[in-house]
Amino acid sequence: QTGKGTTETRYYITSLKADAKLIHDAVRSHWAVENNLHWSLDVIFREDASLKKKDHSALNFNIIAKMALTLIDQEKSTKNSKPSKRHLAALDDGYRAKILKI
């Protein structure tokens, strides 16, 4: 609105060669994966609204949620959304067994 531009500087430690495009692509790719994972954990498992604070409960739940998300992603027999697959697995023993591969 003001017509003034801003500049931000960020520093990264990397073993990549000093190639701005290569480093840019690597950083963007990394954060895309991180943002997608955190978004999925929040939408599917409502992680941001969690009240788990005692001892290691938040970390333990996060690890289990990531494992469950991976299993849900791998299950391809239905085109349902990830939240729908999670809900279906909670209600249907057969579908849950399929997701768990047992």
MMTF fields as JSON, N, C-alpha, C and O atoms, coordinates in Angstrom:
{
  "mmtfVersion": "1.0.0",
  "mmtfProducer": "UNKNOWN",
  "numBonds": 407,
  "numAtoms": 408,
  "numGroups": 102,
  "numChains": 1,
  "numModels": 1,
  "chainsPerModel": [1],
  "groupsPerChain": [102],
  "chainIdList": ["A"],
  "bondAtomList": [4, 2, 8, 6, 12, 10, 16, 14, 20, 18, 24, 22, 28, 26, 32, 30, 36, 34, 40, 38, 44, 42, 48, 46, 52, 50, 56, 54, 60, 58, 64, 62, 68, 66, 72, 70, 76, 74, 80, 78, 84, 82, 88, 86, 92, 90, 96, 94, 100, 98, 104, 102, 108, 106, 112, 110, 116, 114, 120, 118, 124, 122, 128, 126, 132, 130, 136, 134, 140, 138, 144, 142, 148, 146, 152, 150, 156, 154, 160, 158, 164, 162, 168, 166, 172, 170, 176, 174, 180, 178, 184, 182, 188, 186, 192, 190, 196, 194, 200, 198, 204, 202, 208, 206, 212, 210, 216, 214, 220, 218, 224, 222, 228, 226, 232, 230, 236, 234, 240, 238, 244, 242, 248, 246, 252, 250, 256, 254, 260, 258, 264, 262, 268, 266, 272, 270, 276, 274, 280, 278, 284, 282, 288, 286, 292, 290, 296, 294, 300, 298, 304, 302, 308, 306, 312, 310, 316, 314, 320, 318, 324, 322, 328, 326, 332, 330, 336, 334, 340, 338, 344, 342, 348, 346, 352, 350, 356, 354, 360, 358, 364, 362, 368, 366, 372, 370, 376, 374, 380, 378, 384, 382, 388, 386, 392, 390, 396, 394, 400, 398, 404, 402],
  "bondOrderList": [1, 1, 1, 1, 1, 1, 1, 1, 1, 1, 1, 1, 1, 1, 1, 1, 1, 1, 1, 1, 1, 1, 1, 1, 1, 1, 1, 1, 1, 1, 1, 1, 1, 1, 1, 1, 1, 1, 1, 1, 1, 1, 1, 1, 1, 1, 1, 1, 1, 1, 1, 1, 1, 1, 1, 1, 1, 1, 1, 1, 1, 1, 1, 1, 1, 1, 1, 1, 1, 1, 1, 1, 1, 1, 1, 1, 1, 1, 1, 1, 1, 1, 1, 1, 1, 1, 1, 1, 1, 1, 1, 1, 1, 1, 1, 1, 1, 1, 1, 1, 1],
  "groupList": [{"groupName": "GLN", "atomNameList": ["N", "CA", "C", "O"], "elementList": ["N", "C", "C", "O"], "formalChargeList": [0, 0, 0, 0], "bondAtomList": [1, 0, 2, 1, 3, 2], "bondOrderList": [1, 1, 2], "singleLetterCode": "Q", "chemCompType": "L-PEPTIDE LINKING"}, {"groupName": "THR", "atomNameList": ["N", "CA", "C", "O"], "elementList": ["N", "C", "C", "O"], "formalChargeList": [0, 0, 0, 0], "bondAtomList": [1, 0, 2, 1, 3, 2], "bondOrderList": [1, 1, 2], "singleLetterCode": "T", "chemCompType": "L-PEPTIDE LINKING"}, {"groupName": "GLY", "atomNameList": ["N", "CA", "C", "O"], "elementList": ["N", "C", "C", "O"], "formalChargeList": [0, 0, 0, 0], "bondAtomList": [1, 0, 2, 1, 3, 2], "bondOrderList": [1, 1, 2], "singleLetterCode": "G", "chemCompType": "PEPTIDE LINKING"}, {"groupName": "LYS", "atomNameList": ["N", "CA", "C", "O"], "elementList": ["N", "C", "C", "O"], "formalChargeList": [0, 0, 0, 0], "bondAtomList": [1, 0, 2, 1, 3, 2], "bondOrderList": [1, 1, 2], "singleLetterCode": "K", "chemCompType": "L-PEPTIDE LINKING"}, {"groupName": "GLU", "atomNameList": ["N", "CA", "C", "O"], "elementList": ["N", "C", "C", "O"], "formalChargeList": [0, 0, 0, 0], "bondAtomList": [1, 0, 2, 1, 3, 2], "bondOrderList": [1, 1, 2], "singleLetterCode": "E", "chemCompType": "L-PEPTIDE LINKING"}, {"groupName": "ARG", "atomNameList": ["N", "CA", "C", "O"], "elementList": ["N", "C", "C", "O"], "formalChargeList": [0, 0, 0, 0], "bondAtomList": [1, 0, 2, 1, 3, 2], "bondOrderList": [1, 1, 2], "singleLetterCode": "R", "chemCompType": "L-PEPTIDE LINKING"}, {"groupName": "TYR", "atomNameList": ["N", "CA", "C", "O"], "elementList": ["N", "C", "C", "O"], "formalChargeList": [0, 0, 0, 0], "bondAtomList": [1, 0, 2, 1, 3, 2], "bondOrderList": [1, 1, 2], "singleLetterCode": "Y", "chemCompType": "L-PEPTIDE LINKING"}, {"groupName": "ILE", "atomNameList": ["N", "CA", "C", "O"], "elementList": ["N", "C", "C", "O"], "formalChargeList": [0, 0, 0, 0], "bondAtomList": [1, 0, 2, 1, 3, 2], "bondOrderList": [1, 1, 2], "singleLetterCode": "I", "chemCompType": "L-PEPTIDE LINKING"}, {"groupName": "SER", "atomNameList": ["N", "CA", "C", "O"], "elementList": ["N", "C", "C", "O"], "formalChargeList": [0, 0, 0, 0], "bondAtomList": [1, 0, 2, 1, 3, 2], "bondOrderList": [1, 1, 2], "singleLetterCode": "S", "chemCompType": "L-PEPTIDE LINKING"}, {"groupName": "LEU", "atomNameList": ["N", "CA", "C", "O"], "elementList": ["N", "C", "C", "O"], "formalChargeList": [0, 0, 0, 0], "bondAtomList": [1, 0, 2, 1, 3, 2], "bondOrderList": [1, 1, 2], "singleLetterCode": "L", "chemCompType": "L-PEPTIDE LINKING"}, {"groupName": "ALA", "atomNameList": ["N", "CA", "C", "O"], "elementList": ["N", "C", "C", "O"], "formalChargeList": [0, 0, 0, 0], "bondAtomList": [1, 0, 2, 1, 3, 2], "bondOrderList": [1, 1, 2], "singleLetterCode": "A", "chemCompType": "L-PEPTIDE LINKING"}, {"groupName": "ASP", "atomNameList": ["N", "CA", "C", "O"], "elementList": ["N", "C", "C", "O"], "formalChargeList": [0, 0, 0, 0], "bondAtomList": [1, 0, 2, 1, 3, 2], "bondOrderList": [1, 1, 2], "singleLetterCode": "D", "chemCompType": "L-PEPTIDE LINKING"}, {"groupName": "HIS", "atomNameList": ["N", "CA", "C", "O"], "elementList": ["N", "C", "C", "O"], "formalChargeList": [0, 0, 0, 0], "bondAtomList": [1, 0, 2, 1, 3, 2], "bondOrderList": [1, 1, 2], "singleLetterCode": "H", "chemCompType": "L-PEPTIDE LINKING"}, {"groupName": "VAL", "atomNameList": ["N", "CA", "C", "O"], "elementList": ["N", "C", "C", "O"], "formalChargeList": [0, 0, 0, 0], "bondAtomList": [1, 0, 2, 1, 3, 2], "bondOrderList": [1, 1, 2], "singleLetterCode": "V", "chemCompType": "L-PEPTIDE LINKING"}, {"groupName": "TRP", "atomNameList": ["N", "CA", "C", "O"], "elementList": ["N", "C", "C", "O"], "formalChargeList": [0, 0, 0, 0], "bondAtomList": [1, 0, 2, 1, 3, 2], "bondOrderList": [1, 1, 2], "singleLetterCode": "W", "chemCompType": "L-PEPTIDE LINKING"}, {"groupName": "ASN", "atomNameList": ["N", "CA", "C", "O"], "elementList": ["N", "C", "C", "O"], "formalChargeList": [0, 0, 0, 0], "bondAtomList": [1, 0, 2, 1, 3, 2], "bondOrderList": [1, 1, 2], "singleLetterCode": "N", "chemCompType": "L-PEPTIDE LINKING"}, {"groupName": "PHE", "atomNameList": ["N", "CA", "C", "O"], "elementList": ["N", "C", "C", "O"], "formalChargeList": [0, 0, 0, 0], "bondAtomList": [1, 0, 2, 1, 3, 2], "bondOrderList": [1, 1, 2], "singleLetterCode": "F", "chemCompType": "L-PEPTIDE LINKING"}, {"groupName": "MET", "atomNameList": ["N", "CA", "C", "O"], "elementList": ["N", "C", "C", "O"], "formalChargeList": [0, 0, 0, 0], "bondAtomList": [1, 0, 2, 1, 3, 2], "bondOrderList": [1, 1, 2], "singleLetterCode": "M", "chemCompType": "L-PEPTIDE LINKING"}, {"groupName": "PRO", "atomNameList": ["N", "CA", "C", "O"], "elementList": ["N", "C", "C", "O"], "formalChargeList": [0, 0, 0, 0], "bondAtomList": [1, 0, 2, 1, 3, 2], "bondOrderList": [1, 1, 2], "singleLetterCode": "P", "chemCompType": "L-PEPTIDE LINKING"}],
  "groupTypeList": [0, 1, 2, 3, 2, 1, 1, 4, 1, 5, 6, 6, 7, 1, 8, 9, 3, 10, 11, 10, 3, 9, 7, 12, 11, 10, 13, 5, 8, 12, 14, 10, 13, 4, 15, 15, 9, 12, 14, 8, 9, 11, 13, 7, 16, 5, 4, 11, 10, 8, 9, 3, 3, 3, 11, 12, 8, 10, 9, 15, 16, 15, 7, 7, 10, 3, 17, 10, 9, 1, 9, 7, 11, 0, 4, 3, 8, 1, 3, 15, 8, 3, 18, 8, 3, 5, 12, 9, 10, 10, 9, 11, 11, 2, 6, 5, 10, 3, 7, 9, 3, 7],
  "groupIdList": [1, 2, 3, 4, 5, 6, 7, 8, 9, 10, 11, 12, 13, 14, 15, 16, 17, 18, 19, 20, 21, 22, 23, 24, 25, 26, 27, 28, 29, 30, 31, 32, 33, 34, 35, 36, 37, 38, 39, 40, 41, 42, 43, 44, 45, 46, 47, 48, 49, 50, 51, 52, 53, 54, 55, 56, 57, 58, 59, 60, 61, 62, 63, 64, 65, 66, 67, 68, 69, 70, 71, 72, 73, 74, 75, 76, 77, 78, 79, 80, 81, 82, 83, 84, 85, 86, 87, 88, 89, 90, 91, 92, 93, 94, 95, 96, 97, 98, 99, 100, 101, 102],
  "secStructList": [7, 7, 1, 7, 7, 7, 7, 7, 7, 7, 7, 7, 7, 7, 1, 1, 7, 1, 7, 2, 2, 2, 2, 2, 2, 2, 2, 2, 2, 2, 2, 2, 2, 2, 2, 2, 2, 2, 2, 2, 2, 2, 2, 2, 2, 7, 4, 4, 4, 7, 7, 7, 7, 1, 6, 6, 2, 2, 2, 2, 2, 2, 2, 2, 2, 2, 2, 2, 2, 2, 2, 2, 2, 2, 7, 7, 1, 7, 7, 7, 7, 2, 2, 2, 2, 2, 2, 2, 2, 2, 2, 7, 2, 2, 2, 2, 2, 2, 2, 2, 6, 7],
  "xCoordList": [0.809, 0.0, 0.855, 0.522, 1.967, 2.8, 3.763, 4.352, 3.928, 4.859, 6.294, 7.193, 6.51, 7.843, 8.018, 7.106, 9.172, 9.495, 10.236, 10.771, 10.265, 11.02, 11.945, 11.713, 12.981, 13.93, 14.123, 14.263, 14.131, 14.408, 15.647, 15.869, 16.436, 17.621, 17.474, 17.154, 17.709, 17.677, 18.986, 19.551, 19.453, 20.713, 20.462, 19.678, 21.141, 21.012, 22.4, 23.317, 22.537, 23.772, 23.499, 22.53, 24.338, 24.112, 25.432, 26.45, 25.378, 26.55, 26.393, 27.247, 25.3, 25.096, 26.116, 26.624, 26.402, 27.301, 26.618, 25.391, 27.42, 26.9, 26.195, 26.719, 25.0, 24.18, 22.819, 22.063, 22.51, 21.288, 20.03, 19.168, 19.905, 18.706, 18.589, 17.501, 19.703, 19.706, 19.295, 18.457, 19.876, 19.548, 18.095, 17.383, 17.661, 16.275, 15.311, 14.361, 15.55, 14.661, 14.666, 13.616, 15.835, 15.929, 15.16, 14.432, 15.328, 14.648, 13.14, 12.384, 12.693, 11.254, 10.647, 9.547, 11.368, 10.888, 10.754, 9.759, 11.758, 11.727, 10.525, 9.796, 10.318, 9.229, 7.873, 6.891, 7.783, 6.514, 6.117, 4.954, 7.087, 6.821, 6.43, 5.446, 7.189, 6.902, 5.513, 4.741, 5.194, 3.898, 2.755, 1.725, 2.916, 1.879, 1.657, 0.516, 2.75, 2.631, 1.927, 0.995, 2.355, 1.755, 0.298, -0.537, -0.012, -1.395, -2.238, -3.332, -1.73, -2.471, -2.69, -3.788, -1.656, -1.802, -2.829, -3.571, -2.878, -3.838, -5.254, -6.185, -5.428, -6.765, -7.302, -8.458, -6.49, -6.971, -7.024, -7.96, -6.028, -5.95, -6.167, -6.068, -6.465, -6.711, -5.589, -5.838, -4.363, -3.204, -3.058, -2.669, -3.362, -3.204, -4.18, -3.906, -5.304, -6.297, -6.081, -6.849, -5.049, -4.797, -4.419, -3.714, -4.894, -4.572, -3.558, -3.319, -2.969, -2.001, -0.743, -0.059, -0.442, 0.722, 1.539, 2.701, 0.977, 1.647, 2.765, 2.57, 3.931, 5.105, 5.361, 5.542, 5.373, 5.683, 4.44, 4.556, 3.257, 2.023, 1.888, 1.46, 2.241, 2.112, 3.043, 2.641, 4.278, 5.232, 4.785, 4.848, 4.339, 3.876, 2.694, 2.656, 1.729, 0.581, 1.009, 0.485, 1.969, 2.459, 3.084, 2.858, 3.852, 4.485, 3.431, 3.505, 2.454, 1.389, 0.559, 0.18, 0.277, -0.5, 0.25, -0.366, 1.564, 2.352, 2.337, 2.25, 2.422, 2.346, 0.978, 0.888, -0.09, -1.445, -1.642, -2.266, -1.113, -1.224, -0.519, -1.023, 0.633, 1.36, 0.547, 0.456, -0.046, -0.866, -2.103, -2.492, -2.726, -3.896, -3.492, -4.223, -2.335, -1.839, -1.599, -1.837, -1.133, -0.791, -2.014, -1.936, -3.137, -4.352, -5.027, -5.493, -5.075, -5.545, -6.843, -7.233, -7.526, -8.723, -9.92, -10.89, -9.865, -10.94, -10.353, -9.218, -11.115, -10.664, -11.126, -11.062, -11.592, -12.054, -10.92, -9.742, -11.297, -10.305, -9.65, -10.152, -8.537, -7.843, -8.717, -8.764, -9.416, -10.306, -11.411, -11.778, -11.937, -12.976, -12.424, -13.087, -11.214, -10.577, -10.356, -10.567, -9.93, -9.712, -11.027, -11.078, -12.086, -13.404, -13.9, -14.409, -13.754, -14.18, -13.398, -13.971, -12.107, -11.285, -11.726, -11.62, -12.219, -12.695, -13.987, -14.255, -14.793, -16.104, -16.138, -17.01, -15.219, -15.27, -14.019, -12.911, -14.228, -13.093, -12.36, -11.132, -13.105, -12.487, -11.619, -10.517, -12.117, -11.338, -10.11, -9.032, -10.277, -9.137, -8.072, -6.881, -8.482, -7.528, -6.813, -5.623, -7.553, -6.942, -5.876, -4.793, -6.174, -5.21, -3.98, -2.843, -4.23, -3.129, -2.402, -1.38, -2.956, -2.366, -2.256, -1.227, -3.354, -3.376, -4.496, -4.675],
  "yCoordList": [-1.193, 0.0, 1.26, 2.248, 1.215, 2.411, 2.514, 3.571, 1.434, 1.437, 1.145, 1.08, 0.97, 0.66, -0.852, -1.568, -1.32, -2.734, -3.041, -2.142, -4.294, -4.719, -5.851, -6.544, -6.025, -7.103, -7.86, -7.258, -9.19, -10.032, -10.853, -11.261, -11.089, -11.923, -13.119, -12.976, -14.288, -15.516, -16.248, -16.218, -16.901, -17.622, -19.105, -19.51, -19.907, -21.357, -21.978, -21.484, -23.046, -23.819, -25.013, -25.742, -25.215, -26.285, -26.795, -26.103, -28.003, -28.562, -28.443, -28.909, -27.819, -27.626, -26.631, -25.778, -26.76, -25.778, -24.411, -24.319, -23.36, -21.983, -21.602, -20.834, -22.149, -21.881, -21.416, -22.206, -20.149, -19.554, -20.317, -20.566, -20.688, -21.402, -22.761, -23.152, -23.489, -24.813, -24.709, -25.481, -23.766, -23.593, -23.142, -23.638, -22.209, -21.741, -22.907, -23.051, -23.736, -24.868, -25.867, -26.401, -26.128, -27.068, -26.555, -27.31, -25.284, -24.698, -24.692, -25.084, -24.254, -24.225, -25.628, -25.82, -26.593, -27.972, -28.491, -29.128, -28.214, -28.656, -28.06, -28.778, -26.76, -26.116, -26.503, -26.493, -26.842, -27.318, -28.626, -28.823, -29.519, -30.803, -30.554, -31.116, -29.719, -29.413, -28.806, -29.236, -27.814, -27.153, -28.103, -28.06, -28.962, -29.929, -30.906, -31.213, -31.398, -32.343, -31.693, -32.274, -30.505, -29.844, -29.488, -29.584, -29.081, -28.785, -30.047, -30.016, -31.161, -32.424, -32.852, -33.276, -32.744, -33.142, -32.266, -32.75, -30.999, -30.116, -30.386, -30.441, -30.553, -30.776, -32.155, -32.272, -33.177, -34.533, -34.891, -35.558, -34.454, -34.836, -33.659, -33.826, -32.466, -31.268, -31.037, -30.733, -31.184, -31.102, -29.733, -29.655, -28.662, -27.323, -27.067, -26.233, -27.764, -27.589, -28.558, -28.558, -29.37, -30.389, -29.764, -28.756, -30.37, -29.908, -30.825, -30.706, -31.731, -32.674, -31.917, -31.348, -31.91, -31.178, -31.967, -31.635, -32.981, -33.705, -34.589, -35.372, -34.449, -35.256, -35.26, -34.206, -36.448, -36.593, -36.885, -37.358, -36.612, -36.998, -36.331, -36.983, -35.049, -34.355, -34.973, -35.19, -35.255, -35.866, -37.278, -37.661, -38.045, -39.408, -39.399, -40.188, -38.505, -38.414, -37.996, -38.506, -37.062, -36.595, -37.743, -37.859, -38.577, -39.719, -40.698, -41.176, -40.997, -41.924, -41.323, -42.036, -40.034, -39.378, -39.423, -39.646, -39.218, -39.294, -40.707, -40.89, -41.71, -43.099, -43.375, -43.991, -42.923, -43.133, -42.408, -42.944, -41.194, -40.434, -41.151, -41.179, -41.725, -42.49, -43.691, -43.959, -44.419, -45.584, -45.174, -45.861, -44.06, -43.559, -43.184, -43.477, -42.538, -42.154, -43.372, -43.322, -44.461, -45.653, -46.449, -47.238, -46.254, -47.007, -46.388, -45.25, -47.143, -46.595, -47.22, -46.942, -48.057, -48.729, -47.79, -48.127, -46.641, -45.666, -44.291, -44.004, -43.458, -42.104, -41.091, -39.884, -41.577, -40.678, -39.772, -40.075, -38.665, -37.75, -38.402, -39.389, -37.837, -38.375, -38.314, -39.294, -37.196, -37.197, -38.255, -38.871, -38.463, -39.488, -40.885, -41.726, -41.129, -42.432, -42.665, -43.771, -41.622, -41.753, -42.075, -42.954, -41.369, -41.594, -43.008, -43.697, -43.43, -44.769, -45.84, -46.847, -45.632, -46.595, -46.695, -47.758, -45.588, -45.608, -46.403, -46.979, -46.44, -47.08, -48.494, -49.283, -48.822, -50.085, -50.913, -50.561, -52.037, -52.896, -53.431, -53.515, -53.794, -54.338, -53.31, -53.624, -52.089, -51.029, -50.678, -50.435, -50.65, -50.374, -51.454, -51.145, -52.707, -53.807, -53.645, -53.94, -53.169, -52.931, -51.847, -51.995, -50.756, -49.671, -50.165, -49.831, -50.963, -51.471, -52.662, -53.125, -53.147, -54.285, -55.525, -56.201, -55.81, -57.014, -57.938, -59.008],
  "zCoordList": [0.0, 0.0, 0.0, -0.655, 0.746, 0.839, -0.333, -0.56, -1.076, -2.187, -1.76, -2.598, -0.453, 0.046, 0.128, 0.54, -0.258, -0.17, 1.12, 1.768, 1.483, 2.66, 2.263, 1.273, 3.037, 2.815, 4.115, 5.179, 4.024, 5.186, 4.883, 3.743, 5.889, 5.746, 6.667, 7.847, 6.12, 6.906, 6.676, 5.583, 7.719, 7.634, 7.834, 8.693, 7.025, 7.102, 7.105, 6.449, 7.838, 7.805, 6.899, 7.109, 5.902, 4.946, 4.386, 4.395, 3.909, 3.231, 1.71, 0.956, 1.267, -0.169, -0.711, 0.016, -1.998, -2.597, -2.627, -2.591, -2.693, -2.614, -3.907, -4.713, -4.093, -5.27, -4.758, -4.194, -4.952, -4.392, -4.804, -3.962, -6.062, -6.536, -5.866, -5.442, -5.765, -5.137, -3.67, -3.203, -2.951, -1.536, -1.374, -0.502, -2.207, -2.18, -2.354, -1.584, -3.361, -3.633, -2.48, -2.125, -1.891, -0.774, 0.447, 1.092, 0.753, 1.912, 1.689, 2.579, 0.517, 0.225, 0.276, 0.794, -0.26, -0.251, 1.182, 1.529, 2.005, 3.397, 4.127, 4.812, 3.984, 4.707, 4.154, 4.896, 2.884, 2.328, 2.994, 3.348, 3.162, 3.827, 5.279, 5.758, 5.982, 7.388, 7.549, 8.407, 6.732, 6.85, 6.546, 7.218, 5.547, 5.197, 6.343, 6.686, 6.941, 8.043, 9.229, 9.785, 9.622, 10.77, 10.503, 11.402, 9.284, 8.938, 9.059, 9.622, 8.531, 8.597, 10.04, 10.401, 10.867, 12.267, 12.976, 13.83, 12.634, 13.286, 12.794, 13.597, 11.496, 10.942, 11.334, 11.739, 11.22, 11.445, 12.925, 13.366, 13.698, 15.105, 16.065, 17.281, 15.52, 16.319, 17.332, 18.499, 16.868, 17.741, 18.404, 19.569, 17.687, 18.26, 19.409, 20.273, 19.432, 20.486, 21.652, 22.614, 21.562, 22.572, 23.916, 23.968, 24.988, 26.338, 27.016, 28.218, 26.257, 26.825, 27.223, 26.372, 28.508, 28.985, 30.004, 30.236, 30.607, 31.68, 31.145, 30.215, 31.747, 31.418, 29.909, 29.3, 29.316, 27.896, 27.06, 25.93, 27.598, 26.907, 25.539, 24.586, 25.418, 24.128, 23.09, 21.947, 23.478, 22.551, 22.179, 21.011, 23.157, 22.877, 21.908, 20.963, 22.142, 21.251, 19.852, 18.863, 19.764, 18.466, 17.679, 16.475, 18.334, 17.661, 17.166, 16.034, 18.007, 17.614, 16.477, 15.549, 16.54, 15.48, 14.155, 13.112, 14.169, 12.935, 12.37, 11.156, 13.245, 12.772, 12.159, 11.097, 12.822, 12.305, 10.977, 10.062, 10.871, 9.627, 8.481, 7.358, 8.761, 7.744, 7.289, 6.091, 8.233, 7.881, 7.093, 6.148, 7.473, 6.741, 5.317, 4.371, 5.156, 3.822, 2.943, 1.737, 3.531, 2.761, 2.329, 1.388, 3.0, 2.688, 1.465, 1.515, 0.371, -0.908, -1.425, -2.558, -0.63, -1.134, -1.273, -1.952, -0.652, -0.75, -1.035, -0.657, -1.692, -2.018, -0.968, -1.202, 0.187, 1.249, 1.717, 1.527, 2.325, 2.892, 4.111, 4.649, 4.529, 5.703, 6.955, 7.699, 7.221, 8.392, 8.288, 9.289, 7.079, 6.89, 7.127, 7.733, 6.652, 6.877, 8.369, 8.866, 9.08, 10.523, 11.219, 12.079, 10.851, 11.451, 11.14, 12.024, 9.907, 9.511, 10.271, 10.685, 10.453, 11.194, 12.653, 13.265, 13.211, 14.594, 14.726, 15.78, 13.658, 13.723, 13.151, 13.516, 12.276, 11.537, 11.836, 11.433, 12.562, 12.936, 11.713, 11.715, 10.665, 9.457, 8.742, 8.292, 8.639, 7.981, 8.815, 8.272, 10.144, 11.018, 10.855, 10.824, 10.751, 10.537, 9.199, 9.084, 8.179, 6.872, 6.96, 6.393, 7.667, 7.828, 8.609, 8.273, 9.655, 10.48, 9.852, 10.359, 8.736, 8.005, 8.883, 8.911, 9.607, 10.438, 10.002, 10.584]
}
